[in-house]
Amino acid sequence: MVRAVLFDLDGVLMETELQTFHFYQDELKRRYGITLSNDAFRFKAGRKSADFWCDALNDEQRRTVDTTALTRYKREHFGATPSRYISRVQGGPELLAVLRQTGVPLALASQNEPFMINAAVDWLGIRDYFSVILTIADIKRLKPDPEIYLLAADRLNVQPTDCVVIEDSRDGVGAAKNAGMYCIAIRHPYTPFGHLDRADRIVERFTELTPTLIAGTLSR
């Protein structure tokens, strides 16, 4: 029986990947005169900004660009004006509402900064669905380390083996499985082949998720 459902945020309940990439394109051109081709989006999709910079920029560009400051600037912009940079995921609030009606507690476990998560959940109107909201401020180790999901289960007072996690990235799926939890992964058009192989179930879009499908994951 499912005792709790745990959600990642970015790529699951909201989309920011393409918006983030275009933001970086614009800022690289404005600040440094660097043109980043659209083909470089493959380096960003489903990955942390730090990994993106390593692959999208050459050695000389990485010596020139203050990637730490640029990443921080992006986060500040996204947190201050979420309506400009965040896209809603179809069916998100509806599924959260149905799950809450069934009495299943929900947790949000994202390794973004608190101010970004607070801005996003308020703009999306989903804060009240979650009994627990965890951010990067709550953990010391990043996904695929299971810390954030184990902490969510502990806060909800449920066993990890009774939890289903909704994720969309290789590290996120890894964190869920390393925590001993079941995991449903959402595969995006830009998801690299094989990145979600550890998931117990893979769906192509959020709207495929239902309470019945989530509950059935435990019996697979």
C-alpha positions in Angstrom: 0.0 0.0 0.0 1.3 3.5 -0.9 1.8 5.5 2.3 3.2 8.6 0.7 4.0 10.1 -2.7 7.1 12.2 -3.1 7.6 14.7 -5.9 10.5 16.3 -7.5 9.7 19.8 -8.8 11.5 20.9 -11.9 10.6 18.8 -14.9 7.8 17.1 -12.9 5.4 19.8 -11.6 6.8 22.6 -13.7 9.1 23.1 -16.7 12.1 25.5 -16.8 14.6 23.6 -18.9 14.2 25.5 -22.2 13.6 28.8 -20.4 16.9 28.3 -18.5 18.8 27.5 -21.6 17.5 30.6 -23.4 18.3 32.7 -20.4 21.9 31.5 -20.5 22.1 32.1 -24.2 21.0 35.7 -23.8 23.3 36.4 -20.9 26.3 34.9 -22.5 25.8 37.0 -25.5 25.1 40.2 -23.5 27.9 39.8 -21.0 30.7 38.1 -22.9 29.8 38.2 -26.6 29.6 34.4 -26.7 27.0 32.8 -29.0 25.7 29.5 -27.7 24.1 27.4 -30.5 20.6 25.9 -30.0 22.3 22.5 -30.4 23.9 23.0 -27.0 20.5 22.5 -25.3 21.3 18.8 -25.2 23.9 19.6 -22.6 21.3 21.3 -20.3 18.3 19.0 -20.6 17.8 17.2 -17.4 21.1 18.2 -15.9 22.5 20.6 -13.3 23.8 24.0 -14.4 27.3 23.0 -13.2 27.4 20.0 -15.5 25.9 22.1 -18.4 28.7 24.7 -18.1 31.4 21.9 -18.3 30.1 20.6 -21.6 28.6 23.7 -23.3 31.7 25.9 -22.9 35.2 25.3 -24.1 38.2 25.7 -21.9 38.9 29.3 -22.9 35.2 30.2 -22.4 35.1 28.6 -18.9 38.1 30.7 -17.9 36.3 33.8 -19.0 32.8 33.2 -17.9 31.9 33.5 -14.2 29.5 30.5 -14.3 28.8 30.6 -10.5 27.7 34.2 -10.7 25.6 33.6 -13.8 23.9 30.6 -12.3 23.1 32.6 -9.2 21.8 35.5 -11.3 19.5 33.1 -13.1 18.1 31.7 -9.9 17.4 35.2 -8.6 15.6 36.1 -11.8 13.5 32.9 -11.8 12.6 33.4 -8.1 11.6 37.0 -8.6 9.5 36.6 -11.7 8.4 33.0 -11.9 5.6 33.7 -14.4 8.2 34.7 -17.0 10.4 31.6 -16.6 8.2 28.8 -15.4 5.7 26.7 -17.5 2.9 24.8 -15.7 2.7 21.1 -16.3 -0.7 20.0 -17.5 -2.6 17.9 -14.8 -0.2 18.8 -12.0 -2.6 20.5 -9.5 -5.4 18.1 -10.4 -3.4 15.0 -9.5 -2.2 16.5 -6.3 -5.8 17.3 -5.3 -7.0 13.8 -6.1 -4.1 12.2 -4.1 -4.8 14.4 -1.1 -8.5 13.5 -1.3 -7.5 9.8 -0.9 -5.6 10.7 2.3 -2.1 10.0 0.9 0.4 12.5 2.3 2.6 14.3 -0.2 6.1 15.7 0.0 8.0 18.0 -2.4 11.7 17.2 -2.4 13.7 19.5 -4.6 17.4 20.5 -4.4 16.7 24.1 -5.5 17.2 27.0 -3.2 14.3 27.8 -0.8 13.5 31.2 -2.3 13.1 29.6 -5.8 10.9 26.8 -4.5 8.7 29.1 -2.4 8.2 31.4 -5.4 7.4 28.5 -7.7 4.9 26.6 -5.4 3.1 29.9 -4.6 2.9 30.9 -8.3 1.7 27.3 -9.2 -0.8 27.4 -6.3 0.3 24.0 -5.0 1.8 24.7 -1.6 -1.1 23.5 0.5 -1.1 20.0 -1.1 2.2 19.2 0.6 2.7 18.1 4.2 6.5 18.4 3.7 8.5 20.6 1.5 12.3 20.1 1.4 14.9 22.2 -0.3 18.7 22.2 -0.7 18.9 24.0 2.6 17.7 20.8 4.3 20.3 18.4 3.0 24.1 18.0 2.8 24.3 15.6 -0.1 22.8 15.9 -3.5 20.9 13.4 -5.6 21.6 10.6 -6.5 22.4 10.4 -2.7 19.1 9.3 -1.1 19.3 11.9 1.7 16.5 14.1 0.6 14.0 11.3 0.0 14.9 9.5 3.2 14.4 12.8 5.1 11.0 13.3 3.4 9.9 9.8 4.5 11.1 10.5 8.0 9.2 13.8 8.2 6.1 12.0 7.0 6.6 9.2 9.5 6.5 6.5 6.8 8.8 3.7 5.7 10.8 4.3 2.5 9.5 1.0 1.1 6.0 2.4 1.3 6.8 5.5 -0.8 6.5 6.2 -4.5 8.7 9.0 -6.0 7.8 10.9 -9.1 11.0 12.0 -10.9 12.4 12.9 -14.3 16.2 12.7 -14.2 18.8 10.1 -13.8 20.1 11.4 -10.5 16.6 11.8 -9.2 15.7 8.2 -10.1 18.9 7.1 -8.5 18.2 8.9 -5.3 14.7 7.3 -5.1 16.0 3.8 -5.7 19.0 4.3 -3.4 16.5 5.2 -0.7 14.7 1.9 -1.2 11.6 3.6 -2.7 9.6 2.9 -5.8 10.0 5.4 -8.6 7.9 6.5 -11.6 10.0 8.5 -14.1 8.6 11.0 -16.6 10.5 10.8 -19.9 10.9 14.0 -21.8 11.7 14.4 -25.5 15.2 15.6 -24.4 15.9 12.8 -21.9 19.1 10.9 -22.9 18.6 7.3 -23.7 19.0 5.0 -20.8 18.9 7.7 -18.1 15.7 6.4 -16.5 16.4 2.7 -16.7 16.4 2.2 -12.9 12.8 3.5 -12.6 10.1 1.0 -11.8 7.8 2.5 -14.4 8.3 5.2 -17.1 5.6 7.4 -18.5 5.8 9.8 -21.4 3.8 12.7 -19.9 2.5 13.8 -16.5 -1.1 13.3 -17.5 -0.5 9.5 -17.6 -0.1 9.5 -13.8 -3.2 8.5 -11.8 -3.7 7.2 -8.3 -4.3 3.7 -9.7 -1.1 3.7 -11.7 0.9 5.0 -8.7 -0.6 2.4 -6.4 0.1 -0.3 -9.0 3.8 0.5 -9.1 4.3 -1.2 -5.7 3.1 -4.5 -7.2 5.5 -4.5 -10.1 
